[in-house]
Amino acid sequence: MSSFRPGRGHSESRRTVFYTNEEWELLDPPPKDLEESLIQEERKKQMPEGSKGVTSSGFPFEFGRNPYKGKRPLRDIIGSYKNRHSSGDPLIEGTPSGGGSLAKPVCEMQLQIQSQQEELEQLKKDLSSQKELIRLLQQTVRSSQYDKYFTSHQISQGVPRDTLELLHQKDEQILGLSGQLERFGLEKESLQQEVRTLKSKVGELNERLGMLMETIQAKDEVIIKLSECEGSVTSPTMGPSSPLATPASRDQLELDRLKDSLQGYKSQNKFLNKEILELSALRRNAERRERDLMAKYSSLEAKLCQVESKYLILLQEMKTPVCSEEQGPTRDVIAQLLEDALQVESQEQPEQAFIKPHLVSEFDIYGFRTVPDDDEEEKLVAKVRALDLKTLYLTENQEVSTGVKWENYFASTMNREMVCSPELKNLIRAGIPHEHRSKVWKWCVDRHTRKFKDSVDPGYFQSLLQKALEKQNPASKQIELDLLRTLPNNKHYSSPTSEGIQKLRNVLLAFSWRNPDIGYCQGLNRLVAVALLYLEQEDAFWCLVTIVEVFMPRDYYTKTLLGSQVDQRVFRDLMSEKLPRLHTHFEQYKVDYTLITFNWFLVVFVDSVVSDVLFKIWDSFLYEGPKVIFRFALALFKYKEEEILKLQDSMSIFKYLRYFTRTILDARKLISISFGDLNPFPLRQIRNRRAYHLEKVRLELTELEAIREDFLRERDTSPDKGELVSDEEEDT
C-alpha cells in the first residue's frame, strides 16, 4: 500500500508501509534512543548553515510483521539516523547560513502533520465501510502523535523518560478503547433490536389491557345500574334521583368485594396450613408404611419358603408313579394348592391377610363380585383380572395426594357452597375418592335439576311413588321383569330380597309416571342401579331425570331410539377424525363397531368396563355432561389401537371388540388419553353434527315408513289374499 503522506522527492520522501493480510504492530524505539535523537536535533539547531543539505527530519517509521523479527526495528533506524547526522558535522560547521534552512523543514513538517491529520479525519469518516483498515488507521494516529511529539520538543532542552512511558501507555489504552468501542457498538445494535421487540410486545399487552379495562368498566357499570335498581326497590324513601344512591351502592359493592377477598385469604390460609399438616402426616405415614412393608416382606418371604417346600414335596412324590387308586399324599398336596389358588379373601378373618396366599376379596368396594361362581372357565381369568386391579390400587402412588387435594378442597369450601371452577373440574376428572363421591354426585345432580325442583312441590317424588303404587301403568310389568336382570353380579341387586331391588323399583316406577312419553326403556334400570350405589332414592330419581331430560337429546330412550342412532353416526365421524388409522382398518374389514358402542352410550358404559373405571367415568359424566361419553369411547379404542390393528379378519376383530374393554384396568392412563390426547374436543362441533345427522335419520325413517305403507297397501289389495287352502283340500 502506498504512503498516506505526500513526499517532496524520491530520495527524501517519508514512507509508511502497511500490510493488511496479517497481524502487525508498531516497533517503538526505546526511551534511550529517543533521548539521543533529541540531542542530535539540538546540535543541528545550534550550527548555522549545517543542515542545508539535509531535507528529512524526524524518524522514518516502518511497520513490520509482528511474528517476523527480521524487519529493522526502530532502534536500528535511530542508529542509522545518528550516524548519518554525525557524518555531516563537518559540513554543518562549515556552513554559515544554517538558521534559515532549519525553519524550512519545520514548516514542511507542520504541513505534513496537517495533511496527515486531514487524511486521518477522512479515514475516520470511512471507518464503517472499511473495517479491515481500522488497525492501520490507529497506527497512523500513533505515527502522527510521535511526529508531533518530536516536533514540539526540537526547541526544548530535553524530554523526560517518564513522559515517554506515559505516552506509550496512553497509546495502548487508546487501541484497547477503540476495540471496546467497536464491541459496544455491536452490543448496542443487538440491544436496540431487543428493545424494539419488547416495545412491540408491550404495545400488544397494552392493547389487551385496554380491552380488559373496558370490559371491567362495562361490567362495573352494569353492576352499578343493577345495584341502583335494587336500592330503588328495597328503599322506597330514597328515590332514583337521590344523590346518595350511587355512592351508597358503590360503597356496598366495595364492602362486599373486601369481604369476599378477606374470606378468600382466610380460606387460602386454612388451605396452606392444612397442606403443611398433611405433608407432615404424609412423611410420618411414609416412615410407618416403610416399616410395615419390611415386616410384610419378611412374612411373604417366609410364606414363599413354605410354598416352595410344598412344591418340592410334590415333585418328590411325582418321581415314583402312583399305581393304586388310593388317596395318597400327592393328591392331597395338589388339591390343597389348587384350593389355595382359587380361594378368595374371607371378610371374617382380615387379620390373616399376611399369611394367606389369596389376596382378592369376594366383592369389591362397590359390591361387584370379583370372581364369578357359575362360570368355571372364567374363574381363573377373573382372578387374574382382580389381582391386576388390586396390584394397580396398591402401587398407585398418587392416590394419597389425590385424597389430600380433595380434603383441602372441602376444607376451603366449608363455609360456602361448592361452585364450578377449573380446580374442581380437574379434581373430578382425576377421580372422586370413594368417601366423597356421594356428596359430589348429589351436588352435581342438584346443579342440573335445580330448575325442575323449583317448579314442583317438595314432596314431588313421594307423590309420584304413591301414585305408582296405587295404580299400575303399562311400564310396571316390564320393570318387574328387568329388576333381577339389572346387575346380577352386584350383591345389592343379586336376589329379590336384596336391599337395592326395592329402591330400584321405586325410582323406576316414579319416573314412569313423571315421563309417560318414555315410561320405561331397557337401560334405565342400569342407570338407576349405579346411581343408587351412592345416592338416596329421591336423589337417584333426579339423577335419572338429569340423564334423560337434561344430558341426552330428545328421543334418546323412546321406542325409536332416534337420538341414540344419531349419536352413533356422530361417533363414527369423530372416529374418522381422531383415530383415522383404526377407522380405516374397520372400514377395510367391514366391521360395524357401532353395534358395540351403541350399548356404551345407552347405559353410559355400565357392564362394559371394570367397576373402578366405570365410576371414574361417571364422575366426569355427571359434572360435564354427555360429551364425556364421546371422549371415553374414543379413549377406549385408542388405548387398544395397536392390538386391534394387528387383527386381520372381521371375525377376530368383532370378537375382540366384545370383551376388550374388560381388559382395560389402568383408569389413570385412560383418563389421560380422554382429556389430554384427544384435545381439542369442542361441544359445539358435536351439537352441529347431531343436528346434521338428525335430519338425515328423519328423512331415512320417513322413506322407510312410506315403503312400509306401500307394502301393506299392496298386500291388502292383492287378489291372492285369502285363497290359501290346506293340504287335505289340495289333495281332494
Buried (B, 14 or more C-beta within 10 A) or exposed (E): EEEBBEEEEEEEBBEBEBEEEEEBEBBBBBBEBBBBBBEBBBBBBEBBBBBBEBBBBBBBBBBBBBEEEEEEBBEBBBBEBBEEBEEBBEBBEEBEEBBEBBEEBBEBBEEBBEEBEEBBEEBEEEEEEEEEBBBBBBBBBBBBBBBBBBBEBBEEEEBEEEEBEEBEEEBEEEBEEBEEEEEEEEEEEEEEEEEEEEEEEEEEEEEEEEEEEEEEEEEEEEEBEEBBEEBBEEEEEBEEEBEEBBEBBBEEBEEEEEEEEEEEEEBEEBBEEBBEEBEEEBEEEEEEEEEEEEEEEEEBEEBEEEEEEBEEEBEEBEEEEEEEEEEEEBEEBBEEBEEEEEBBBEEEEEEEBEEBBBBBBBBBEBBBBBBBEEEEEEBEBBBEBBBBBBEBBEEEEEBBEBBBBBBBBBBBEEEEEBEEEEEBBEBBBBBBBEEBBBEBBBBBBBBBBEEBBEEEEEEBBBBBBEBBEEEEBEBBEBBEEBBBEBBEBBBBBBEEEBEBBEBBBBBBBBBBBBBEEBBBBEBBBBBBBBBBBBBEBBBBBBBBBBBBBBBBBEBBBBEEBBBBBBBBBBBBBBBBEBBEEBBEBBEEBEBBBBEBBBBBBBBBBBBBBBBBBBBBBBBBBBBBBBBBBBBBBBBBBBBBEEEBEEBEEBEBBBEBBEEBBBBBBBBBEBBBBBBEEBEEBEEEBBEEBBEEBBEEBEEEEEEEEEEEEEEEEEEEEEEEEEEEEEEEEEEE
